[in-house]
Amino acid sequence: MRETRWLAWFFLVVGGGVFLFSAWGAVTLAAPPPTQSLVRGAMAQALGAALGTPAGLVVYHLIWAALGACMAWVAVKLLR
């Protein structure tokens, strides 16, 4: 039980951080971070090509914000 609580707190902090930083990136129209990940790079390029640069960046960050919020929500459910 103790390990579950530690893991839930970890996912709550990480999920909350991903949500906050991604939401901030959507508000400021920040470019995606230059990572070596093929998934993130391809997703950013595909959304940018399909929706245009500003809208594609917003949608890109909102997708990551939703994933972070889901992770934090699951962590809160585990903590209850």
N, C-alpha and C positions, 0 to 999 in steps of 0.2 A: 504494500500500500504506500509506503514511504517513497519508493522509487517512482510510482505512478504520479505522485504529487510533484516530485522534482521534474519529471519529464513534462508534465502539464505546465508547470511554471516556465520551463525552458521554451516550449512551443508558444506560450502566451507572449513572452517577451520577444521572441523572434517574429512571430506573426504580427504582433503590434508594430514592431519596427519596420517590417516590410510594408505594412499598410501605411504607416505614417510617411515613410520616405517615398513610396510610390505615389501617394496622394499629393505630396509636395512637388514631385516631379511632374505630375499632371497639371498642377496649378501654374507652375513656372515654365512649362513647355521645355523641360530639360531634355537633352538628347540622351538616348539609352547609354548606359555605361559601356565602354569599350572592353568587352570580354571576349574570350575565346570560345564561348558557347555557340554552337551552331543553331540551337533552338532559339535562343534570345535574338541573335543576329538576324536569322531568317524571319522570325516573327516581326521584328521591327521593320525590316525591309518590305515585307509583304503588306503590312498595315500602312506603311508610308506610301507605297505604290498604289494601293487600292483607295485610300481615303485622302491622300495628299499629306504633305509633311506635318502641318500642325495637328490636324485631326488624327492622323496615324499615331503621333507621339502621345496624344491624350489617351486614345484607346489602349495603346500599349501599356501605359502606366496604370490605367484603370483596371486592366486585366490582372496585373501584378498586385494591385491594391486589393482586389477581390480575393485573390488567392491568400494573401496575408490575413485578411479579415476572416476568411473561412478557417484558417489555421488557428487564429486566436479564439474563434467561436468554439471550435472543438476542444481547445484547451480549457476554456471556461466550463464547458459541459463536463469535462473530466474532473475539474476541481470541485464540482458540486457534490 
